[in-house]
Amino acid sequence: MILSLGANSVKMCKTEELKFMVITEWPNGVVAKEATDKIAGVREQASEEFDNVMISSHAGETFASG
């Protein structure tokens, strides 16, 4: 779903036994901002389907090395 909104990639990473995080890479900030409302709907739907609670959300430029 998120890929169809223009994301370059979406990765789910398990952080603890029952916790995970989703990392979405966007081509630029404009595309990411345009997808914001639709992403809120995806989060709501996921919350209902998977019985989970979103703890936090972070946005902005990120630097990673690996």
Backbone as ProteinMPNN parsed JSONL, in Angstrom:
{"seq_chain_A": "MILSLGANSVKMCKTEELKFMVITEWPNGVVAKEATDKIAGVREQASEEFDNVMISSHAGETFASG", "coords_chain_A": {"N_chain_A": [[0.816, -1.195, 0.0], [1.841, 1.318, 0.893], [3.958, 1.609, -0.854], [2.585, 2.092, -3.2], [1.944, 4.707, -2.88], [4.106, 6.126, -3.588], [6.506, 5.617, -2.294], [9.96, 4.644, -2.094], [10.912, 2.359, -0.82], [9.87, -0.001, 1.716], [10.425, -1.183, 4.884], [10.128, -3.633, 7.395], [11.147, -4.009, 10.666], [11.985, -6.126, 13.265], [12.082, -5.257, 16.613], [11.848, -5.993, 19.246], [10.534, -8.802, 21.107], [7.693, -8.612, 20.753], [7.472, -6.296, 19.307], [7.875, -3.974, 16.603], [9.315, -1.977, 13.957], [8.626, 0.265, 11.281], [10.26, 1.254, 8.431], [10.283, 3.693, 6.081], [11.311, 4.671, 2.923], [11.453, 7.57, 1.071], [11.34, 9.256, -2.125], [11.601, 12.01, -2.01], [10.89, 14.868, 0.105], [8.493, 16.106, -0.633], [6.866, 14.162, -1.88], [6.568, 12.418, 0.282], [5.184, 14.071, 2.111], [2.78, 14.503, 0.725], [1.646, 12.012, 0.926], [0.896, 11.729, 3.553], [-1.781, 11.877, 4.794], [-3.036, 9.606, 3.721], [-1.381, 7.618, 4.701], [-1.949, 7.767, 7.418], [-4.468, 6.617, 7.399], [-3.76, 4.011, 6.648], [-2.289, 3.236, 8.885], [-4.317, 3.258, 10.822], [-6.008, 1.242, 9.857], [-4.249, -0.959, 10.01], [-3.909, -1.079, 12.754], [-6.431, -1.944, 13.567], [-6.662, -4.437, 12.264], [-4.442, -5.93, 13.15], [-4.417, -5.75, 15.864], [-2.75, -3.913, 17.31], [-0.741, -1.299, 18.846], [0.291, 1.895, 18.034], [3.225, 3.357, 19.02], [4.919, 5.525, 18.534], [5.814, 8.022, 16.068], [8.062, 9.091, 13.625], [9.544, 11.571, 11.592], [11.356, 12.961, 8.844], [14.599, 13.933, 7.551], [17.109, 11.4, 7.391], [20.144, 9.889, 8.369], [22.074, 7.113, 7.63], [24.369, 4.435, 8.094], [26.008, 1.569, 6.906]], "CA_chain_A": [[0.0, 0.0, 0.0], [2.666, 2.512, 0.994], [4.718, 1.71, -2.099], [1.722, 2.675, -4.222], [1.865, 6.148, -2.618], [5.322, 6.734, -4.103], [7.697, 5.283, -1.508], [10.977, 3.828, -2.759], [10.97, 1.068, -0.144], [9.272, -0.107, 3.046], [11.047, -2.302, 5.593], [9.644, -3.897, 8.754], [12.245, -4.526, 11.467], [11.608, -6.558, 14.612], [12.946, -4.608, 17.591], [11.712, -6.789, 20.462], [9.711, -9.989, 20.865], [6.373, -8.251, 20.253], [7.516, -4.927, 18.78], [8.582, -3.798, 15.341], [9.244, -0.63, 13.413], [8.532, 0.32, 9.837], [11.103, 2.309, 7.87], [9.85, 3.993, 4.722], [12.211, 5.567, 2.198], [10.745, 8.358, 0.072], [12.254, 9.898, -3.062], [11.803, 13.381, -1.553], [9.941, 15.305, 1.128], [7.204, 16.476, -1.226], [6.096, 12.921, -2.053], [6.239, 11.935, 1.631], [4.148, 14.945, 2.689], [1.526, 14.259, 0.008], [1.112, 10.713, 1.335], [0.662, 11.742, 4.996], [-3.161, 11.534, 5.168], [-3.3, 8.215, 3.349], [-0.627, 6.78, 5.633], [-2.721, 7.741, 8.664], [-5.506, 5.612, 7.185], [-3.11, 2.693, 6.66], [-1.974, 2.944, 10.291], [-5.571, 2.954, 11.505], [-6.444, -0.08, 9.397], [-3.328, -1.948, 10.577], [-4.215, -1.17, 14.176], [-7.639, -2.751, 13.71], [-6.446, -5.794, 11.762], [-3.389, -6.649, 13.856], [-4.557, -5.522, 17.299], [-1.516, -3.331, 17.827], [-0.791, 0.099, 19.261], [1.434, 2.642, 17.559], [3.815, 4.073, 20.136], [5.443, 6.81, 18.095], [6.059, 8.216, 14.645], [9.135, 10.053, 13.419], [9.673, 11.945, 10.191], [12.442, 13.889, 8.551], [15.765, 13.35, 6.91], [17.823, 10.459, 8.225], [21.435, 9.431, 7.887], [22.375, 5.763, 8.109], [25.581, 3.847, 7.542], [25.966, 0.14, 7.198]], "C_chain_A": [[0.863, 1.264, 0.0], [3.513, 2.697, -0.258], [3.882, 2.363, -3.192], [1.546, 4.185, -4.042], [3.141, 6.871, -3.055], [6.592, 6.441, -3.324], [8.67, 4.458, -2.346], [11.052, 2.439, -2.152], [10.298, 1.161, 1.218], [9.867, -1.344, 3.701], [10.444, -2.419, 6.987], [10.781, -4.563, 9.514], [11.743, -4.891, 12.859], [12.6, -5.954, 15.598], [12.935, -5.316, 18.941], [10.785, -7.948, 20.143], [8.359, -9.644, 20.241], [6.326, -6.832, 19.696], [8.275, -4.9, 17.455], [8.492, -2.334, 14.926], [9.219, -0.737, 11.895], [9.363, 1.51, 9.367], [10.701, 2.491, 6.413], [10.821, 4.994, 4.102], [11.429, 6.237, 1.073], [11.742, 9.008, -0.881], [12.557, 11.348, -2.682], [10.708, 13.743, -0.552], [8.568, 15.643, 0.594], [6.312, 15.241, -1.359], [5.66, 12.388, -0.685], [5.112, 12.754, 2.245], [2.798, 14.708, 2.024], [0.865, 12.96, 0.452], [0.673, 10.672, 2.796], [-0.75, 11.314, 5.397], [-3.481, 10.077, 4.861], [-2.574, 7.249, 4.278], [-1.349, 6.691, 6.97], [-3.836, 6.707, 8.561], [-4.949, 4.2, 7.212], [-2.797, 2.295, 8.094], [-3.226, 2.558, 11.058], [-6.064, 1.56, 11.137], [-5.56, -1.176, 9.992], [-3.599, -2.158, 12.054], [-5.424, -2.056, 14.425], [-7.387, -4.209, 13.334], [-5.456, -6.595, 12.601], [-3.423, -6.444, 15.364], [-3.255, -4.994, 17.901], [-1.722, -1.869, 18.184], [0.468, 0.784, 18.736], [1.943, 3.511, 18.696], [4.313, 5.441, 19.707], [5.619, 6.83, 16.583], [7.114, 9.311, 14.507], [9.237, 10.342, 11.926], [10.82, 12.92, 10.035], [13.592, 13.17, 7.903], [16.536, 12.487, 7.908], [19.149, 10.096, 7.574], [21.696, 8.057, 8.477], [23.643, 5.271, 7.409], [25.572, 2.36, 7.855], [26.768, -0.7, 6.332]], "O_chain_A": [[0.64, 2.172, -0.8], [3.758, 3.828, -0.676], [4.412, 3.105, -4.02], [1.057, 4.865, -4.944], [3.246, 8.088, -2.908], [7.653, 6.966, -3.66], [8.257, 3.672, -3.199], [11.231, 1.452, -2.866], [10.172, 2.239, 1.798], [9.818, -2.434, 3.131], [10.272, -1.416, 7.679], [11.323, -5.571, 9.061], [11.146, -4.063, 13.547], [13.811, -6.113, 15.446], [13.908, -5.243, 19.691], [10.302, -8.061, 19.017], [7.926, -10.31, 19.3], [5.254, -6.231, 19.622], [9.187, -5.693, 17.223], [7.703, -1.561, 15.47], [9.722, -1.697, 11.31], [9.191, 2.631, 9.847], [10.771, 1.557, 5.614], [11.113, 6.036, 4.69], [10.823, 5.569, 0.235], [12.876, 9.284, -0.489], [13.633, 11.862, -2.989], [9.73, 13.014, -0.389], [7.574, 15.481, 1.302], [5.138, 15.277, -0.992], [4.519, 11.958, -0.517], [4.186, 12.196, 2.833], [1.771, 14.714, 2.703], [-0.356, 12.827, 0.36], [0.125, 9.661, 3.235], [-0.896, 10.457, 6.269], [-4.125, 9.396, 5.66], [-3.096, 6.183, 4.602], [-1.356, 5.628, 7.592], [-4.119, 5.999, 9.527], [-5.589, 3.289, 7.737], [-3.013, 1.146, 8.481], [-3.197, 1.626, 11.862], [-6.486, 0.793, 12.002], [-6.067, -2.208, 10.431], [-3.527, -3.282, 12.551], [-5.445, -2.831, 15.381], [-7.855, -5.116, 14.022], [-5.609, -7.808, 12.749], [-2.536, -6.925, 16.069], [-2.729, -5.548, 18.867], [-2.752, -1.278, 17.863], [1.58, 0.309, 18.967], [1.195, 4.304, 19.268], [4.149, 6.417, 20.44], [5.578, 5.795, 15.918], [7.057, 10.331, 15.194], [9.037, 9.452, 11.1], [11.202, 13.613, 10.978], [13.566, 11.952, 7.725], [16.607, 12.794, 9.098], [19.242, 10.01, 6.349], [21.557, 7.856, 9.683], [23.935, 5.653, 6.275], [25.175, 1.947, 8.945], [26.793, -1.919, 6.505]]}, "name": "protein", "num_of_chains": 1, "seq": "MILSLGANSVKMCKTEELKFMVITEWPNGVVAKEATDKIAGVREQASEEFDNVMISSHAGETFASG"}
